[in-house]
Amino acid sequence: MKLDDTYYEKLYAGILGKIIGVYAGRPFEGWVNEHIVDQFGEINRYVNEQVNHPLIVSDDDITGTFMFTHALEDHEYRSDFSSRHLGQSWLDNLIEGKTILWWGGYGQSTEHTAWLNLRNGFEAPHSGSIETNGKTVAEQIGAQIFIDGWALINPAMPDKAAQIATEAAKVSHDGEAVYAAVLLAVMESQAFIETDLHALIDLGLSYIPKESKIAEVINAVRGWHEENPRDWNWAFSQLKTHYGYDKFDGTCHVIPNHGLIILSLLYGGESFHESMKIVNTLGWDTDCNAANVGCLNGIRLGLAALDDGFDWRTPVADRILLPSANIQDHIFDAVQEADKLYAIAHQLHYNERLPKRPRFHFTPKGSLQGFAINPNLNYNQNARLSNYEQALRLDFSHLVCGVPLQVSTATHTPLDSKVNESSYHIVGSPTLYPSQTIEASVSGATDYDHASVSFYVETYDSQMNVERIFSEPFTLSAQPQTHQWTLPKLDNVMIATVGLQISNPHSGNDAGYIKLHSLDWQGTPSQTIGIDSNPIHEIWESSFINTMDTCIKFDNQDIYRLVNNDASHPGLYIYGSKDWHDYSLSIALKPQIKQAFGPIVRYQGLERYYRVELNTDDQISLIRREFGKDVVIAIEPFQWQPHKRYHFDISVNGNLFACSINGKQVLTSIDETMPETYQSGGVGFYNQLGPVHFTDMTVVAL
């Protein structure tokens, strides 16, 4: 299939279908059919409000699916890419106990088991094999729930989709779980050019053993559908009788849930809505199953199918939460994810690096990219958002005198988010920073001459005190005009939202519209971030990637003590963006025992960064961390003692590094072998073992 606009729209539809399935099924994940029907009836809508559950949630199905595809880029699209490299990327992206996986314990959670194996030296595929973990653990559902991304970047390429899906699945699973993942990946890949479900199933079956249990359950479901093609409740009764949870060991076995996916697809036919209703109403692992069904049908039936039967799209507004050690993508959306996978596919198949699109460009029809009208300021304005012309359009009438109309999108964890909801914590630094430059293309018209239009950002400090900051007003034009705004330098704040405000100093029966065609920002910021209050709000604290075991805030002292308990797995404390390039970092650290510690720059992941380290041999080193391997770039003698404060000033400009400690130059070096992926990244510090005191850090763009 040609990687063109047709592919892009189907790619976007598949992503949307995936996240819609998760959001629809998550409020009653693990419920049995009878309980679901008793409380909700058939699931033909979102029911999260009925159980006081947020609609937009962090979930392993979403985060694992879309974060693991980063492995291709992280390993520079190497020709021998395999499960071993994917396993390395697991260690690079997963923060223990917080992100991506269900951290249910060794021997119970298949993914947690595999992660512990990887960390303890078992390379993939041994990390997930039946030989290592046993059949029960290895054949749970996880491999198929993470598989969609590999199909999405291999459209109409079932051989390639099957090959890479196998490698991905074997990091954590084996046996029937791998067959299930491969079959779905093949079906989704071929669905870019084939809509017939039976043709897709037949093709998928040709890639797995005929005697496998997955093939058996698929054939059984097809038989029931042929016998009684209308009564999906009857077919489900057959599935429960012959392949129900009671027939398999483990927490969440792949066979019953895979059978339910096939059942929902067959009985749902050509309706996205009907398949979504069936897969959620029948229960079991609802968010996982609905996600796979939604992705396949999004690709197969196209974007328009998502609006047939129920408005699944508008409440979601494209929003995705992707918390991981990849610090900048926790606030994301389906269009940005489509852009990312589109670029990966072009690099993978054409060896072509695409130009970067603006963060917000609204190309897919109906896309909102997380933008919403501020409900607290929407009085009698009759305002509404839409997108029919590849632009976000805000229509309004009767602006109330002195009451602005605001439309914005999140750039950091929303105030109403449950940061520690379930085991999937929302972790990640903001996407927009003080002193960066916003650029947007805007057009519009109004019935009056006094409208005031401006950009604004909403900030909060560590106690979540909110402040709005506005640009100078600009005038609207019927044709798109580019406007820029360089944000002021703001220390000790996080930027939570960015958007547009329009207001009218006069009341009247006025009307108008604004179109936002694109919005982006760039530049390495200049900002000081300090630990300046006690206690610190959990959203503020979650802005840092923290892999330390203990974090203590001292009363009446502006310091944190961060403790790492395992010298074989050093602790990291990270802030910023992978897009930051040349800058200086100033940071003060005080070690409490004599163990290696020091600042981090150019952070890309838990296993990819530079650090300036004071070690136990009284040396200072510049080290490049590469997937479990330390490459020493430079080393010099340096005497140091615990209980003393060391103020590091590090500059990184291209491949030139320079470091001063307490005002004295101690190290300068050029990394002649710097990989391309290490030319940018965030900041923080490293702690081998024990406590390190931290006060604040300042980043200044060079």
Salt bridges, closest charged atoms under 4 A:
GLU29 OE1 - ARG26 NE 3.58
GLU34 OE2 - LYS240 NZ 3.13
GLU42 OE1 - LYS277 NZ 3.42
ASP59 OD1 - ARG26 NH1 2.80
ASP74 OD1 - ARG608 NH2 3.30
ASP80 OD1 - ARG78 NE 2.55
ASP92 OD2 - ARG608 NE 2.75
GLU96 OE1 - ARG119 NH1 3.11
GLU111 OE2 - HIS173 NE2 3.47
GLU139 OE2 - LYS135 NZ 3.03
GLU139 OE1 - HIS253 NE2 3.93
ASP148 OD2 - LYS18 NZ 2.49
ASP202 OD1 - ARG222 NH1 2.79
GLU216 OE2 - LYS213 NZ 3.25
ASP246 OD2 - LYS247 NZ 2.92
GLU270 OE2 - ARG300 NH1 3.19
GLU274 OE2 - LYS277 NZ 3.13
ASP307 OD2 - ARG313 NH1 3.97
ASP329 OD2 - HIS70 NE2 3.59
GLU337 OE2 - LYS340 NZ 2.95
ASP339 OD1 - ARG357 NH1 3.23
ASP339 OD2 - HIS361 NE2 2.73
GLU352 OE1 - HIS346 ND1 3.02
GLU389 OE1 - ARG393 NH1 3.80
GLU389 OE1 - LYS515 NZ 3.13
ASP395 OD2 - ARG393 NE 2.91
GLU421 OE2 - ARG26 NH2 3.34
GLU421 OE2 - HIS53 NE2 3.83
GLU458 OE2 - ARG468 NH2 2.96
ASP491 OD1 - LYS489 NZ 2.72
ASP520 OD1 - ARG359 NE 3.01
ASP566 OD2 - HIS569 ND1 3.01
ASP579 OD2 - LYS356 NZ 3.83
ASP579 OD2 - ARG359 NH2 3.84
ASP582 OD1 - ARG602 NH2 3.08
GLU607 OE1 - ARG625 NE 2.85
GLU613 OE1 - ARG611 NE 2.73
ASP618 OD1 - LYS594 NZ 2.52
GLU626 OE2 - ARG624 NE 2.51
ASP630 OD2 - ARG611 NH2 2.83
ASP630 OD1 - ARG625 NH1 3.06
ASP649 OD1 - HIS647 NE2 3.86
ASP671 OD2 - ARG624 NH1 2.65
GLU676 OE2 - ARG353 NH1 2.65
